[in-house]
Amino acid sequence: MHEKLMKAVRIHRYGDRSVLQLESVALPTLGGDDVLVRVHAAAVNPVDWLVRSGVFALEEHSFPLTLGWDFAGTVVDLGTAQTSLVVGDLVYGRPALTRDGTYAQYLAVDAGEIAKAPRSTPLEQAAGLPLATLTAWKALFDIGHLGAGQTVLIHAGAGGVGSAAVQLAKHFGARVVATASGDGIDIAKSLGADEVIDYKREDFAARGRFADVVLDTVGGDTLERSYGAVVSGGSLITIAGAPDEAEADRLGINVSTFVLDSNGPRLAEIARLVDEGAVRPLVSRTLDLDDVAEAHRLSETGRTRGKIILRVQ
């Protein structure tokens, strides 16, 4: 028997960090394909505070809204879902943005959107993997078609998505060039980057067209200067801005952005890579759920290394 009430961080309107409210709410009800997960930890991602502030207003949601779309936890109820999962399985995932999020003690989630968590890493670290690794994989391979022997430029190689991208690109045989600064330089190198450009000392754009694929996680001026780093016929994928199709056409390159979809089977493959040592989570801070406002503040600085984790249980 589960508790009738749970703790959850919700917002009742868009706004600054003051709108984050830790409340006692009813447990979620299960849809036909859902399982119920007791959340152990949730990761904080930029999408969380972009939604909170109204920059990414979720029109399909009504208030109050539970934030968070990255988690690891334990399956406690299978409902009527047809799934190979069993009660007691340790799982992780990135639920759809159309659902209430993971800043809560329990989560109703489509069984197809999650997978068994890596066995080799604690759940608090596993919670930081899904969104970053799924984003990096889709950008590099599904859209960028990055192949072995090609060169990829990854901006913010010590950040959440960037650190995942460095590891995945290296594992699949690409030559990895990353941008970073400060202690992020050594972090990106430790994750497998073949070369790290200190963006405070060197302008990557001065190198000309050298990358088959560029993954931009920064936006702004970094995105604008990245077009000229892509070889003819190559790809620029951004998760931090609007593509300039005219500039891409002028240079003869492909430019894309995308909305991430949840993908349980791919998470199962990523868990295998983690257990084999090819990918490891990068966590900078772990805070309690009631410290969510501080977690958002840290994420909003844009200077975190890897992921910020909220300890839920």
C-alpha beads as a LAMMPS data file, in Angstrom:
LAMMPS data file: protein, C-alpha beads

313 atoms
312 bonds

1 atom types
1 bond types

-500.0 500.0 xlo xhi
-500.0 500.0 ylo yhi
-500.0 500.0 zlo zhi

Masses

1 110.0

Atoms # bond

1 1 1 0.000 0.000 0.000
2 1 1 1.455 3.325 -1.059
3 1 1 1.007 6.587 0.786
4 1 1 -2.125 8.453 -0.281
5 1 1 -0.181 11.694 -0.461
6 1 1 3.280 12.519 -1.744
7 1 1 5.584 15.497 -1.832
8 1 1 5.967 17.286 -5.148
9 1 1 7.418 20.580 -6.349
10 1 1 4.759 22.392 -8.367
11 1 1 4.159 25.794 -9.876
12 1 1 0.765 27.502 -10.018
13 1 1 1.908 30.169 -12.470
14 1 1 4.991 30.995 -14.513
15 1 1 7.594 33.164 -12.832
16 1 1 10.895 33.364 -10.980
17 1 1 12.185 30.838 -8.451
18 1 1 9.680 32.028 -5.868
19 1 1 6.874 30.195 -7.699
20 1 1 8.405 26.813 -6.813
21 1 1 6.228 25.256 -4.117
22 1 1 6.883 22.002 -2.239
23 1 1 3.422 20.601 -1.588
24 1 1 1.593 17.488 -0.442
25 1 1 -0.465 16.168 -3.342
26 1 1 -2.322 13.022 -4.351
27 1 1 -0.390 10.214 -5.987
28 1 1 -0.688 10.185 -9.786
29 1 1 -3.237 7.912 -11.424
30 1 1 -2.001 5.360 -13.945
31 1 1 -2.977 5.341 -17.588
32 1 1 -3.243 2.079 -19.495
33 1 1 0.438 2.001 -20.498
34 1 1 1.782 3.502 -17.266
35 1 1 3.784 2.121 -14.388
36 1 1 4.163 3.829 -11.036
37 1 1 7.717 4.663 -9.995
38 1 1 8.916 5.745 -6.582
39 1 1 11.387 8.456 -7.545
40 1 1 14.773 8.287 -5.842
41 1 1 16.407 11.231 -7.597
42 1 1 15.600 13.776 -10.300
43 1 1 17.968 15.861 -12.368
44 1 1 17.651 19.589 -12.986
45 1 1 17.907 20.665 -16.621
46 1 1 17.650 24.082 -18.289
47 1 1 14.275 23.072 -19.709
48 1 1 12.957 22.991 -16.130
49 1 1 13.546 26.661 -15.389
50 1 1 12.723 27.686 -18.951
51 1 1 9.300 26.110 -18.423
52 1 1 9.038 27.588 -14.926
53 1 1 9.738 31.097 -16.223
54 1 1 7.303 30.784 -19.117
55 1 1 9.944 30.933 -21.858
56 1 1 8.848 27.410 -22.802
57 1 1 5.183 27.627 -21.899
58 1 1 3.569 24.180 -22.069
59 1 1 0.183 24.900 -23.603
60 1 1 -0.984 21.316 -23.130
61 1 1 -0.584 21.666 -19.357
62 1 1 -2.893 23.341 -16.906
63 1 1 -1.712 24.583 -13.532
64 1 1 -0.582 23.372 -11.088
65 1 1 2.343 21.808 -12.925
66 1 1 4.994 19.474 -11.506
67 1 1 8.400 20.217 -13.020
68 1 1 11.330 17.918 -13.856
69 1 1 11.893 15.484 -16.723
70 1 1 14.835 13.289 -15.682
71 1 1 14.716 10.608 -12.979
72 1 1 15.798 7.299 -11.518
73 1 1 13.736 5.207 -9.139
74 1 1 11.969 1.930 -8.360
75 1 1 8.901 0.425 -10.032
76 1 1 6.196 -0.052 -7.389
77 1 1 3.057 -0.709 -9.449
78 1 1 2.553 -2.063 -12.971
79 1 1 -1.095 -1.113 -13.333
80 1 1 -2.417 -2.684 -16.547
81 1 1 0.721 -1.953 -18.607
82 1 1 2.021 -4.726 -20.865
83 1 1 5.708 -4.614 -20.008
84 1 1 8.700 -6.797 -19.207
85 1 1 9.367 -4.665 -16.138
86 1 1 8.488 -6.067 -12.728
87 1 1 7.822 -4.473 -9.366
88 1 1 11.146 -3.724 -7.726
89 1 1 13.050 -2.969 -10.944
90 1 1 15.398 -0.003 -10.740
91 1 1 14.621 2.229 -13.706
92 1 1 15.523 5.564 -15.204
93 1 1 14.077 7.756 -17.903
94 1 1 13.020 11.031 -19.424
95 1 1 9.196 11.250 -19.354
96 1 1 7.328 13.120 -22.060
97 1 1 6.992 16.874 -21.565
98 1 1 3.245 16.450 -21.904
99 1 1 3.153 14.746 -18.494
100 1 1 3.715 16.039 -14.988
101 1 1 7.371 15.825 -14.093
102 1 1 9.787 14.141 -11.758
103 1 1 10.187 16.589 -8.857
104 1 1 7.904 14.268 -6.902
105 1 1 8.059 11.159 -4.747
106 1 1 5.999 9.154 -7.239
107 1 1 5.729 9.316 -11.010
108 1 1 3.271 7.781 -13.460
109 1 1 5.213 7.127 -16.648
110 1 1 4.658 5.211 -19.882
111 1 1 6.578 1.939 -19.597
112 1 1 7.931 2.444 -23.125
113 1 1 9.684 5.652 -22.125
114 1 1 11.897 4.121 -19.445
115 1 1 14.456 1.357 -19.067
116 1 1 16.278 -0.528 -16.366
117 1 1 18.895 1.749 -14.847
118 1 1 22.608 1.007 -15.250
119 1 1 23.716 -1.516 -12.642
120 1 1 27.142 0.052 -12.176
121 1 1 26.154 3.498 -10.954
122 1 1 24.065 4.785 -8.022
123 1 1 20.541 5.959 -8.797
124 1 1 21.451 9.517 -7.820
125 1 1 23.933 9.559 -10.691
126 1 1 21.781 7.566 -13.099
127 1 1 19.088 10.258 -12.766
128 1 1 21.364 12.672 -14.606
129 1 1 21.774 10.489 -17.681
130 1 1 18.511 10.226 -19.650
131 1 1 17.838 13.690 -21.066
132 1 1 21.502 14.495 -21.717
133 1 1 22.389 11.201 -23.367
134 1 1 19.181 10.998 -25.422
135 1 1 19.723 14.576 -26.618
136 1 1 23.351 13.970 -27.521
137 1 1 22.585 10.695 -29.322
138 1 1 19.761 12.145 -31.404
139 1 1 21.788 15.226 -32.347
140 1 1 25.016 13.463 -33.234
141 1 1 23.802 10.275 -34.874
142 1 1 20.135 10.501 -35.870
143 1 1 20.419 14.046 -37.256
144 1 1 24.160 14.673 -37.727
145 1 1 24.921 11.140 -38.990
146 1 1 28.302 11.360 -37.280
147 1 1 30.531 8.465 -38.262
148 1 1 33.819 6.941 -37.209
149 1 1 36.795 8.990 -38.346
150 1 1 34.806 12.207 -38.705
151 1 1 35.475 15.324 -36.641
152 1 1 32.847 16.715 -34.300
153 1 1 32.963 20.057 -32.486
154 1 1 31.004 19.980 -29.230
155 1 1 30.384 23.259 -27.459
156 1 1 30.419 23.264 -23.651
157 1 1 32.031 19.841 -23.483
158 1 1 31.891 19.790 -19.676
159 1 1 28.196 20.670 -19.477
160 1 1 25.269 18.305 -19.153
161 1 1 24.578 17.499 -22.811
162 1 1 28.123 18.313 -23.884
163 1 1 29.722 15.831 -21.495
164 1 1 27.405 13.085 -22.730
165 1 1 28.099 14.009 -26.353
166 1 1 31.878 13.896 -25.870
167 1 1 31.679 10.361 -24.492
168 1 1 29.259 9.026 -27.095
169 1 1 31.129 10.557 -30.025
170 1 1 34.435 9.176 -28.776
171 1 1 32.985 5.724 -28.162
172 1 1 31.720 5.510 -31.731
173 1 1 35.056 6.492 -33.213
174 1 1 34.828 10.197 -33.997
175 1 1 37.589 12.717 -33.456
176 1 1 36.228 14.939 -30.703
177 1 1 37.024 18.634 -30.353
178 1 1 35.272 20.366 -27.463
179 1 1 35.097 23.908 -26.156
180 1 1 35.395 24.607 -22.441
181 1 1 37.128 26.879 -19.944
182 1 1 38.654 26.647 -16.475
183 1 1 38.370 23.231 -14.869
184 1 1 36.015 22.234 -17.681
185 1 1 39.051 21.773 -19.913
186 1 1 40.414 18.909 -17.841
187 1 1 36.933 17.468 -17.397
188 1 1 36.301 17.354 -21.148
189 1 1 39.702 15.737 -21.691
190 1 1 38.982 13.142 -19.006
191 1 1 35.737 12.256 -20.810
192 1 1 37.611 11.505 -24.012
193 1 1 37.923 14.746 -25.974
194 1 1 40.904 14.562 -28.328
195 1 1 41.315 18.336 -28.154
196 1 1 39.765 21.025 -25.994
197 1 1 39.634 24.652 -27.124
198 1 1 39.750 27.161 -24.287
199 1 1 37.118 29.513 -25.661
200 1 1 38.372 32.346 -23.445
201 1 1 41.781 32.195 -25.130
202 1 1 41.061 30.978 -28.645
203 1 1 38.336 31.726 -31.162
204 1 1 37.289 28.368 -32.583
205 1 1 35.879 30.140 -35.630
206 1 1 39.373 31.296 -36.606
207 1 1 40.173 27.707 -37.570
208 1 1 37.827 27.860 -40.519
209 1 1 35.798 24.896 -41.716
210 1 1 37.114 21.838 -39.919
211 1 1 34.156 19.934 -38.353
212 1 1 31.888 17.436 -40.065
213 1 1 29.352 17.938 -37.284
214 1 1 28.954 20.757 -34.764
215 1 1 26.755 20.369 -31.691
216 1 1 25.836 23.737 -30.206
217 1 1 24.537 23.715 -26.638
218 1 1 25.217 27.406 -25.977
219 1 1 23.368 29.507 -28.553
220 1 1 23.787 33.221 -29.157
221 1 1 27.122 34.318 -30.574
222 1 1 28.510 30.792 -30.271
223 1 1 25.797 29.513 -32.586
224 1 1 26.286 32.359 -35.051
225 1 1 30.022 31.700 -35.308
226 1 1 29.553 27.941 -35.618
227 1 1 28.203 28.007 -39.168
228 1 1 31.657 28.789 -40.490
229 1 1 33.224 25.842 -38.631
230 1 1 31.230 23.212 -40.563
231 1 1 32.698 21.630 -43.699
232 1 1 30.667 21.744 -46.897
233 1 1 27.906 19.154 -46.672
234 1 1 28.306 18.850 -42.909
235 1 1 25.777 19.468 -40.162
236 1 1 25.218 22.020 -37.411
237 1 1 22.742 20.942 -34.752
238 1 1 21.694 23.392 -32.060
239 1 1 19.654 22.832 -28.922
240 1 1 19.995 26.473 -27.869
241 1 1 18.677 28.641 -30.672
242 1 1 16.813 29.038 -33.935
243 1 1 18.618 27.793 -37.053
244 1 1 19.496 30.295 -39.783
245 1 1 18.485 28.373 -42.890
246 1 1 19.663 31.118 -45.241
247 1 1 23.176 31.087 -43.802
248 1 1 23.264 27.303 -43.919
249 1 1 22.207 27.326 -47.583
250 1 1 24.860 29.917 -48.392
251 1 1 27.563 27.705 -46.894
252 1 1 26.189 24.444 -48.224
253 1 1 25.625 22.845 -44.834
254 1 1 22.699 21.342 -42.953
255 1 1 21.312 23.057 -39.851
256 1 1 18.757 21.617 -37.448
257 1 1 17.147 21.858 -34.064
258 1 1 14.689 19.405 -32.583
259 1 1 12.291 18.508 -29.809
260 1 1 13.480 15.443 -27.928
261 1 1 11.255 12.391 -27.802
262 1 1 11.349 9.827 -25.010
263 1 1 12.966 6.517 -25.980
264 1 1 13.051 3.536 -23.645
265 1 1 14.905 1.154 -25.988
266 1 1 17.664 3.681 -26.517
267 1 1 17.971 4.188 -22.766
268 1 1 18.476 0.434 -22.469
269 1 1 21.371 0.700 -24.939
270 1 1 22.823 3.653 -23.028
271 1 1 22.601 1.700 -19.766
272 1 1 24.644 -1.046 -21.424
273 1 1 27.294 1.494 -22.456
274 1 1 27.424 2.838 -18.901
275 1 1 27.881 -0.649 -17.479
276 1 1 30.644 -1.314 -20.009
277 1 1 32.459 1.861 -18.925
278 1 1 32.001 3.714 -22.204
279 1 1 29.805 6.424 -20.659
280 1 1 29.772 7.764 -17.135
281 1 1 27.480 10.324 -15.521
282 1 1 28.962 13.688 -14.609
283 1 1 27.305 15.152 -11.503
284 1 1 28.379 18.476 -10.032
285 1 1 25.951 18.906 -7.115
286 1 1 23.388 16.841 -5.239
287 1 1 20.747 18.724 -3.246
288 1 1 17.582 17.782 -1.383
289 1 1 14.172 18.295 -2.984
290 1 1 13.376 21.227 -0.717
291 1 1 16.497 22.971 -2.037
292 1 1 14.979 23.106 -5.526
293 1 1 15.178 26.913 -5.749
294 1 1 18.935 26.787 -5.155
295 1 1 19.249 24.039 -7.758
296 1 1 17.473 26.250 -10.283
297 1 1 19.698 29.188 -9.365
298 1 1 22.806 27.129 -10.005
299 1 1 21.477 25.819 -13.307
300 1 1 20.523 29.302 -14.465
301 1 1 24.129 30.493 -14.138
302 1 1 25.053 28.299 -17.108
303 1 1 28.346 27.464 -15.437
304 1 1 27.624 24.059 -13.954
305 1 1 29.736 21.027 -14.844
306 1 1 27.602 18.055 -15.725
307 1 1 24.294 17.713 -13.902
308 1 1 22.606 18.968 -10.757
309 1 1 20.653 16.259 -8.926
310 1 1 17.727 16.537 -6.526
311 1 1 17.594 13.810 -3.910
312 1 1 13.890 12.953 -3.651
313 1 1 13.843 9.942 -1.294

Bonds

1 1 1 2
2 1 2 3
3 1 3 4
4 1 4 5
5 1 5 6
6 1 6 7
7 1 7 8
8 1 8 9
9 1 9 10
10 1 10 11
11 1 11 12
12 1 12 13
13 1 13 14
14 1 14 15
15 1 15 16
16 1 16 17
17 1 17 18
18 1 18 19
19 1 19 20
20 1 20 21
21 1 21 22
22 1 22 23
23 1 23 24
24 1 24 25
25 1 25 26
26 1 26 27
27 1 27 28
28 1 28 29
29 1 29 30
30 1 30 31
31 1 31 32
32 1 32 33
33 1 33 34
34 1 34 35
35 1 35 36
36 1 36 37
37 1 37 38
38 1 38 39
39 1 39 40
40 1 40 41
41 1 41 42
42 1 42 43
43 1 43 44
44 1 44 45
45 1 45 46
46 1 46 47
47 1 47 48
48 1 48 49
49 1 49 50
50 1 50 51
51 1 51 52
52 1 52 53
53 1 53 54
54 1 54 55
55 1 55 56
56 1 56 57
57 1 57 58
58 1 58 59
59 1 59 60
60 1 60 61
61 1 61 62
62 1 62 63
63 1 63 64
64 1 64 65
65 1 65 66
66 1 66 67
67 1 67 68
68 1 68 69
69 1 69 70
70 1 70 71
71 1 71 72
72 1 72 73
73 1 73 74
74 1 74 75
75 1 75 76
76 1 76 77
77 1 77 78
78 1 78 79
79 1 79 80
80 1 80 81
81 1 81 82
82 1 82 83
83 1 83 84
84 1 84 85
85 1 85 86
86 1 86 87
87 1 87 88
88 1 88 89
89 1 89 90
90 1 90 91
91 1 91 92
92 1 92 93
93 1 93 94
94 1 94 95
95 1 95 96
96 1 96 97
97 1 97 98
98 1 98 99
99 1 99 100
100 1 100 101
101 1 101 102
102 1 102 103
103 1 103 104
104 1 104 105
105 1 105 106
106 1 106 107
107 1 107 108
108 1 108 109
109 1 109 110
110 1 110 111
111 1 111 112
112 1 112 113
113 1 113 114
114 1 114 115
115 1 115 116
116 1 116 117
117 1 117 118
118 1 118 119
119 1 119 120
120 1 120 121
121 1 121 122
122 1 122 123
123 1 123 124
124 1 124 125
125 1 125 126
126 1 126 127
127 1 127 128
128 1 128 129
129 1 129 130
130 1 130 131
131 1 131 132
132 1 132 133
133 1 133 134
134 1 134 135
135 1 135 136
136 1 136 137
137 1 137 138
138 1 138 139
139 1 139 140
140 1 140 141
141 1 141 142
142 1 142 143
143 1 143 144
144 1 144 145
145 1 145 146
146 1 146 147
147 1 147 148
148 1 148 149
149 1 149 150
150 1 150 151
151 1 151 152
152 1 152 153
153 1 153 154
154 1 154 155
155 1 155 156
156 1 156 157
157 1 157 158
158 1 158 159
159 1 159 160
160 1 160 161
161 1 161 162
162 1 162 163
163 1 163 164
164 1 164 165
165 1 165 166
166 1 166 167
167 1 167 168
168 1 168 169
169 1 169 170
170 1 170 171
171 1 171 172
172 1 172 173
173 1 173 174
174 1 174 175
175 1 175 176
176 1 176 177
177 1 177 178
178 1 178 179
179 1 179 180
180 1 180 181
181 1 181 182
182 1 182 183
183 1 183 184
184 1 184 185
185 1 185 186
186 1 186 187
187 1 187 188
188 1 188 189
189 1 189 190
190 1 190 191
191 1 191 192
192 1 192 193
193 1 193 194
194 1 194 195
195 1 195 196
196 1 196 197
197 1 197 198
198 1 198 199
199 1 199 200
200 1 200 201
201 1 201 202
202 1 202 203
203 1 203 204
204 1 204 205
205 1 205 206
206 1 206 207
207 1 207 208
208 1 208 209
209 1 209 210
210 1 210 211
211 1 211 212
212 1 212 213
213 1 213 214
214 1 214 215
215 1 215 216
216 1 216 217
217 1 217 218
218 1 218 219
219 1 219 220
220 1 220 221
221 1 221 222
222 1 222 223
223 1 223 224
224 1 224 225
225 1 225 226
226 1 226 227
227 1 227 228
228 1 228 229
229 1 229 230
230 1 230 231
231 1 231 232
232 1 232 233
233 1 233 234
234 1 234 235
235 1 235 236
236 1 236 237
237 1 237 238
238 1 238 239
239 1 239 240
240 1 240 241
241 1 241 242
242 1 242 243
243 1 243 244
244 1 244 245
245 1 245 246
246 1 246 247
247 1 247 248
248 1 248 249
249 1 249 250
250 1 250 251
251 1 251 252
252 1 252 253
253 1 253 254
254 1 254 255
255 1 255 256
256 1 256 257
257 1 257 258
258 1 258 259
259 1 259 260
260 1 260 261
261 1 261 262
262 1 262 263
263 1 263 264
264 1 264 265
265 1 265 266
266 1 266 267
267 1 267 268
268 1 268 269
269 1 269 270
270 1 270 271
271 1 271 272
272 1 272 273
273 1 273 274
274 1 274 275
275 1 275 276
276 1 276 277
277 1 277 278
278 1 278 279
279 1 279 280
280 1 280 281
281 1 281 282
282 1 282 283
283 1 283 284
284 1 284 285
285 1 285 286
286 1 286 287
287 1 287 288
288 1 288 289
289 1 289 290
290 1 290 291
291 1 291 292
292 1 292 293
293 1 293 294
294 1 294 295
295 1 295 296
296 1 296 297
297 1 297 298
298 1 298 299
299 1 299 300
300 1 300 301
301 1 301 302
302 1 302 303
303 1 303 304
304 1 304 305
305 1 305 306
306 1 306 307
307 1 307 308
308 1 308 309
309 1 309 310
310 1 310 311
311 1 311 312
312 1 312 313
